[in-house]
Amino acid sequence: MKRAVCGKCARPEKTCICHLMCNISNEVVVVVLQHKSEQKQSKGTVPLIMGSLSKCALFVGEDFTTNTELIALLAQHQNATALLYPGEKASAINSKVHRDISCIIVLDGTWKKAFRLYITNPFLKEFPQITLSGTYNGLYQIRKTDKENALSTLEATSYALGELEGDQEKYQPLISRFVD
């Protein structure tokens, strides 16, 4: 007999996370490129992002170079898209300098898998790279890394949106529910 599954979060009803979701009307569109190995990760944070933010899209795989849906979505935000990625060319988010950003791309996976997504998809190098301007302590205790300033995808996305939109309080309910 199959387990009963929640229709919204697609998890077994016993581990449903819908009560952790918030209704947040984000101004900046979030595009999550999720490594295929993360899709069934029970400890992942992307389902909370997808269930909480009004403007977000999820693409699962490894090579997105020919994904027509993604290409069309990014074309809608031509010259107004940035990659949230702590690369060498990344600049710290500044709401005045980055006020025209209407879309951010977020890579979801382990550090190694996120780097693989970055390398496998050369079009990502065409976007300006942004990184968080503040220092945030990761609150997600279930999955840990030794990297300094490492955050879950949910935390990084929430803090980035707060910085870009100039309203950190708007995303605090999502972070608070996530760590409670």
N, C-alpha and C positions, 0 to 999 in steps of 0.2 A: 504494500500500500504506500502510495506517495505521500510525502508530508504536505500539509497545507501551506501554501505560499501566499504572502501578502501581495496584493495586486499593485501596490504603489512602489514599495522598495525592493520587491522580488526576493525577499529573504524568507526563510521559514517563519511562520507566524510566531513561534516561540522567541525568535530573535529579531522581530520586527523593530525597525529603527524610526518609524514614522513619527513617533512622539518627540524625537529629537530635532525634527525639521522645523524650520521657521518660514514664514512668508516674507521674503525680502525683495523689494523692487530695486534691483541694481540698475544703475545708469550705464555702466560699462559692461559690454557683453563679454562673457567668459567662454572661451573655447578650450576644452580639455582634450588633449591628445593623450590617451591612456595606453600604456604598453599592454599588449595582449595578456601578459602574465599577471597583470593586476586585476583584470576583470572579475575573476572569481575569488579574489582575496577578501576574506571575510572581515579583515581588519582595515580595509581601505576606507577612505573618507569621501571619495567621489559621489557615492549615492546620497550623502547628506548635502553636498553642494548642489547636485542636480535636483533634489527635492526641495531645496530652500530658495534658490535664486530664480528670479523671473526670467532672466536673459542669460541662458547658458546652453551650450551644445557639447555633446560628448562624441568623440570618435575613438574607436578602439582598434588597435592594430600595431603595426611597426613601421610600415612604409605608407605614407599618406600622399605621396607625390602625385598620384593620379586620382585621388578622391574628389570627384566632381562636386559633391555636396559641400565639402570643406572649401574647395577653391571658390565656389560661388559665394559662400558665406564671407570669406576673407575679402573677396572683391567688393562686397558691400561696404567694407570699412577701409578701403584703399587709402593709404598714407595716414591712417589713424589707428593702426594695429601695432602692438608691441608684444614682445616675448618676455614673459616673466622668467628670467633665467640668470643665475649669478655668474655669467661668463666674464671673460676679460674685458669685453667691450660694454658691459652693463653700466648704466648710470643709475644712481639712486633716484627713486621716484620723488618728483617735486611737482606738486599740484599746479604750480604756475607754468613750469616748463612743459609738463606733460598734459596740459589741460585739453588738448585736442585728441587725446587717445580715447577711442570709443570701443575698443576691443582689445582684450589681452588673451594671449595663448599661454596655457599652463600645461606643463609636461607632468604626467602622473606615472610614477614608477619609482623603484629604488634609484639611488643616485646613478648607479651603473646603467640601469635601463633608461633613465631620463637622458643620459649622455648618448646612449645608443639611438634614441629617438632623434636627438639633435643632429647627430652625424648622418643618420639614414635619410633624413629629410632636408636636403640642402636649401630648400626654399625658406627654412626657418632663419637662416643666416641673413636673409634680406630684411628682416624686421629689426628695428631697434630693440636692444636688450635693456630691460629694466630690472632693478632689484629693489628690495625694501630699503627705505631710508633709515628706519629705526632698527634698533636691536631688540628682537623679540625672543623670549624664552619659549621653546617648544613645550606645549602642555600635554601632548599626546604621549602617554607613558607605555602604551601597548607595543608599539613598534619603535625601536630606538636605533640611533646611529651614533657613531663617534664624531661625526662632522659637527663643527662649531656652527651655531645659528641654524641648525637643521630644523625644519618645520614640516608638519604634515601638509599635504596638498590643500586641505581645507583651511588650515591656519594661514599659509602663505597667500592663498587666494583672498581670504577675508581681509587680511592686513593690507594687501595690495589695493583692493577695491576701496577700503577705507582711506588710504593715502591718496589715491587718484581722485576720489570723489570728495575729499576733504571732510569725511564724516566717519570716524572710527566707531562711534557709538552705534551706528546703524547696523554694523556687523557683529557687535558684541554678543547679542543673544545667540547667534549661531555658534560662536566660539564657547560661550558659557554652557550651552546645552551639550556641546560636544565633549567637554571635559568633565561634566558632572557625572 
